[in-house]
């Protein structure tokens, strides 16, 4: 079963860029700043999930090594 990373992390994409007036760059810059902050938060969640998976993998490997030594 395939699951999107965003679904695992409970992330709802909010990437929408609208600019109607070329003279009004402030709104556009604010959207960019919001996008960068959301991206930073998503990256942090992905890193936390990655670290948890690595930790679980290491525990599994140690368990398998201990089991093999008993044989």
Backbone as CSV, one residue per row, in Angstrom:
resi,resn,N_x,N_y,N_z,CA_x,CA_y,CA_z,C_x,C_y,C_z
1,UNK,0.838,-1.174,0.000,0.000,0.000,0.000,0.889,1.245,0.000
2,UNK,0.661,2.130,-0.925,1.452,3.352,-1.030,0.774,4.478,-0.250
3,UNK,1.579,5.209,0.523,1.079,6.324,1.317,1.977,7.529,1.067
4,UNK,1.365,8.663,0.816,2.128,9.891,0.593,2.787,10.341,1.897
5,UNK,3.988,10.932,1.797,4.705,11.420,2.977,3.865,12.469,3.691
6,UNK,3.223,13.341,2.951,2.382,14.376,3.544,1.248,13.798,4.364
7,UNK,0.703,12.683,3.910,-0.372,12.022,4.647,0.157,11.426,5.951
8,UNK,1.360,10.837,5.915,1.964,10.277,7.122,2.222,11.357,8.164
9,UNK,2.663,12.508,7.704,3.024,13.589,8.610,1.865,14.522,8.899
10,UNK,0.699,14.217,8.355,-0.506,15.025,8.535,-0.270,16.461,8.077
11,UNK,0.271,16.576,6.859,0.588,17.879,6.276,-0.390,18.163,5.149
12,UNK,-0.990,19.346,5.179,-1.889,19.765,4.114,-1.162,20.826,3.293
13,UNK,-0.927,20.551,2.003,-0.219,21.533,1.182,-0.998,22.844,1.086
14,UNK,-0.311,23.962,1.255,-0.939,25.280,1.179,-0.185,26.183,0.204
15,UNK,0.415,25.593,-0.793,1.246,26.362,-1.711,0.376,27.015,-2.774
16,UNK,0.138,28.291,-2.602,-0.650,29.025,-3.575,-0.030,30.405,-3.734
17,UNK,0.315,30.740,-4.954,0.938,32.020,-5.226,0.055,32.800,-6.195
18,UNK,-0.430,33.938,-5.733,-1.243,34.814,-6.571,-0.646,36.204,-6.523
19,UNK,-0.458,36.784,-7.710,0.009,38.159,-7.768,-0.724,38.829,-8.911
20,UNK,-1.529,39.818,-8.564,-2.324,40.490,-9.582,-1.765,41.859,-9.943
21,UNK,-1.009,42.452,-9.042,-0.483,43.789,-9.261,1.037,43.747,-9.162
22,UNK,1.711,44.050,-10.254,3.171,43.995,-10.266,3.788,45.002,-9.301
23,UNK,3.093,46.037,-8.990,3.609,47.046,-8.075,3.477,46.643,-6.618
24,UNK,2.704,45.620,-6.344,2.468,45.197,-4.956,3.299,43.962,-4.649
25,UNK,4.594,44.150,-4.490,5.504,43.029,-4.245,5.445,42.555,-2.801
26,UNK,4.897,43.348,-1.900,4.856,42.980,-0.482,4.071,41.699,-0.253
27,UNK,2.908,41.574,-0.861,2.088,40.369,-0.722,2.818,39.139,-1.233
28,UNK,3.509,39.288,-2.330,4.265,38.176,-2.903,5.392,37.754,-1.970
29,UNK,6.113,38.705,-1.424,7.208,38.392,-0.512,6.689,37.713,0.752
30,UNK,5.527,38.135,1.233,4.935,37.519,2.417,4.593,36.063,2.120
31,UNK,4.070,35.779,0.937,3.751,34.400,0.555,5.015,33.560,0.508
32,UNK,6.107,34.128,-0.003,7.383,33.410,-0.055,7.857,33.099,1.359
33,UNK,7.767,34.067,2.267,8.183,33.852,3.657,7.325,32.765,4.305
34,UNK,6.030,32.786,4.053,5.138,31.751,4.592,5.516,30.382,4.040
35,UNK,5.805,30.330,2.752,6.196,29.072,2.119,7.488,28.546,2.734
36,UNK,8.455,29.431,2.962,9.725,29.015,3.557,9.526,28.486,4.965
37,UNK,8.662,29.121,5.753,8.396,28.665,7.116,7.700,27.312,7.102
38,UNK,6.697,27.133,6.224,6.001,25.850,6.124,6.977,24.762,5.690
39,UNK,7.850,25.091,4.754,8.837,24.135,4.271,9.782,23.733,5.395
40,UNK,10.174,24.684,6.224,11.064,24.419,7.346,10.385,23.474,8.344
41,UNK,9.116,23.706,8.628,8.369,22.856,9.555,8.215,21.438,8.992
42,UNK,7.927,21.335,7.708,7.796,20.022,7.070,9.126,19.282,7.091
43,UNK,10.213,19.994,6.825,11.537,19.367,6.843,11.861,18.836,8.234
44,UNK,11.482,19.587,9.264,11.720,19.155,10.636,10.940,17.871,10.934
45,UNK,9.682,17.802,10.505,8.867,16.604,10.721,9.447,15.404,9.981
46,UNK,9.908,15.629,8.755,10.502,14.549,7.971,11.767,14.042,8.646
47,UNK,12.604,14.954,9.142,13.831,14.576,9.833,13.524,13.776,11.101
48,UNK,12.528,14.202,11.868,12.141,13.471,13.078,11.667,12.059,12.735
49,UNK,10.876,11.921,11.676,10.400,10.608,11.246,11.567,9.743,10.790
50,UNK,12.497,10.323,10.049,13.675,9.604,9.571,14.501,9.088,10.747
51,UNK,14.717,9.948,11.745,15.500,9.545,12.914,14.810,8.424,13.687
52,UNK,13.496,8.469,13.772,12.746,7.414,14.462,12.888,6.091,13.712
53,UNK,12.817,6.124,12.402,12.959,4.909,11.592,14.362,4.325,11.759
54,UNK,15.384,5.170,11.753,16.766,4.713,11.939,16.926,4.071,13.315
55,UNK,16.339,4.686,14.339,16.426,4.130,15.693,15.760,2.751,15.756
56,UNK,14.592,2.618,15.153,13.896,1.329,15.133,14.702,0.280,14.365
57,UNK,15.349,0.681,13.280,16.187,-0.230,12.497,17.346,-0.733,13.344
58,UNK,17.987,0.176,14.086,19.121,-0.206,14.924,18.694,-1.179,16.026
59,UNK,17.541,-0.958,16.617,17.022,-1.866,17.640,16.775,-3.246,17.035
60,UNK,16.200,-3.278,15.851,15.932,-4.546,15.169,17.236,-5.287,14.864
61,UNK,18.241,-4.581,14.393,19.541,-5.191,14.082,20.165,-5.773,15.339
62,UNK,20.139,-5.025,16.441,20.702,-5.524,17.694,19.958,-6.773,18.165
63,UNK,18.657,-6.791,18.019,17.861,-7.953,18.389,18.227,-9.170,17.559
64,UNK,18.414,-8.966,16.279,18.798,-10.067,15.376,20.210,-10.575,15.711
65,UNK,21.117,-9.657,16.040,22.472,-10.070,16.412,22.455,-10.886,17.686
66,UNK,21.683,-10.454,18.672,21.579,-11.189,19.940,20.991,-12.571,19.717
67,UNK,19.998,-12.642,18.854,19.351,-13.926,18.552,20.332,-14.854,17.836
68,UNK,21.140,-14.292,16.936,22.108,-15.112,16.191,23.199,-15.640,17.122
69,UNK,23.598,-14.867,18.127,24.630,-15.312,19.067,24.138,-16.488,19.910
70,UNK,22.844,-16.574,20.159,22.278,-17.647,20.947,22.269,-18.975,20.174
71,UNK,22.271,-18.876,18.858,22.192,-20.090,18.013,23.485,-20.813,17.945
